[in-house]
Amino acid sequence: MTRLSVEMLAADTVEPITSAGHAQLGIAVLSGIAVIVLLITKFKLHAFLALTIGSLALGAFAGAPLDKAITSFTTGLGSTVAGVGVLIALGAILGKMLADSGGADQIVDTILAKANGRSMPWAMVLIASVIGLPLFFEVGVVLLIPVVLMVAKRGNYSLMRIGIPALAGLSVMHGLVPPHPGPLVAIDAVQANLGVTLALGVLVAIPTVVVAGPLFSRYAARWVDVPAPERMIPQRPSEELQRRPGFGATLATILLPVVLMLAKALVDIVVDDPEHTVQRVFDVAGSPLIALLAAVLVGIFTLGRPAGFSKERISRLVEKGLAPIAGILLIVGAGGGFKQTLIDSGVGQMVLEISEDWSIPALLLAWLIAVAIRLATGSATVATVSAAGLVAPLAADMSTTHTALLVLAIGAGSLFFSHVNDAGFWLVKEYFGLSVGQTIKTWSVMETIISVVAGGVVLLLSLII
């Protein structure tokens, strides 16, 4: 969605749908979030349904007419899906192509072949960060777990020494770097520049993943010393293939959308003339839609064809890549509806006034709100979309870089202390054969380190740029 269309949409919904005071709005927010948390945790309702019901409950508690609350929710849902839905779909296709073609395995094997004992944790974090760019977290975990288990077993490494760096790389990419759903939704909500956010996201990700990955894994391996479980070593995708893509072609395909979007951001800064031919070219080539679409089309020739895939198989691969993201799109869309209901109810303005009265830095406030919702719901995506809706008005007077940092503060907060209400917690526990206590000592602590370090780096950058 273009900025102009967003502004036109905002103009249509600028009048609050309720005249409630701060006290009533505060109660409405807490009640709406409580409904969402209760439905997700107690009744195990899908996050899409929970966010839908919670949005309507928020409007009702705020004293808004039901028809206006419904209009706010559907408007927000539509604009969010329009803004990020296609990007999520293209990212899913690219990720599926990378996994099924054996391109991901080619990157893994090439890097591991050059790694020795001491550098192995660093090799794992590098692999996870590269592969994690186009892959959703859950897909990345499933893809890398066989590698982690085999490396730990064959090299006689501690499972945590190898596993934590891989998980850190995937988690940092998931929370901080577009085109992952969370950062995309936050970018859309606060109207941040995607190229600048991507560049700063990578900058924040580097120290974060170093601390939470290779460095923390030393301590995690001492706290939890477990062998790789034999029963959990599944077959790798490329084992059934006769050939697979080359390392250089695979890496170039993964990095293509990143390079195009970063190039657009750089040209915007250097040229700074919307009518200049170079800037107009990069405005198109570096737009998220074109950048990801280009990567998918290039991937057909650099990933699909070298793996021996026919046209029919590539078509089936695209279809299979789209199927698992239906739930994600609905959650993201419902989160956008919840965000719009918050804004139209006047809650966003209330948060803006509170931040001014209490002198809380906007970036810290955004991080704290995301942390609270993450702890309550267990979902990083729900935490991101909800927090973005609450703090969106804070971005109105921010510079381009600080708006991008606001997105990263939300993303950092959304990763805080994964525990028993997070599906990722149980995914890691079962794959690594850990107890609940061992998972908390390793995975949960790692997620907290990522959140705190990334949040700290974001605050530091806000003082510099």
Secondary structure, 3 states (H helix, E strand, C coil): CCHHHHHHHHHHCCCCCCCCCHHHHHHHHHHHHHHHHHHHHCCCCCHHHHHHHHHHHHHHHCCCCHHHHHHHHHHHHHHHHHHHHHHHHHHHHHHHHHHHCCHHHHHHHHHHHCCCCCCHHHHHHHHHHHHHCCCCHHHHHHHHHHHHHHHHHHCCCCHHHHHHHHHHHHHHHHHHCCCCHHHHHHHHHHCCCHHHHHHHHHHHHHHHHHHHHHHHHHHHHHHCCCCCCHHHCCCCHHHHCCCCCCHHHHHHHHHHHHHHHHHHHHHHHHCCCCCCHHHHHHHHHCCHHHHHHHHHHHHHHHHHCCCCCCHHHHHHHHHHHHHHHHHHHHHHHHHHHHHHHHHHCCHHHHHHHHHHHHCCCHHHHHHHHHHHHHHHHCCHHHHHHHHHHHHHHHHCCCCHHHHHHHHHHHHHHCCCCCCCCCHHHHHHHHHHCCCHHHHHHHHHHHHHHHHHHHHHHHHHHHHHC
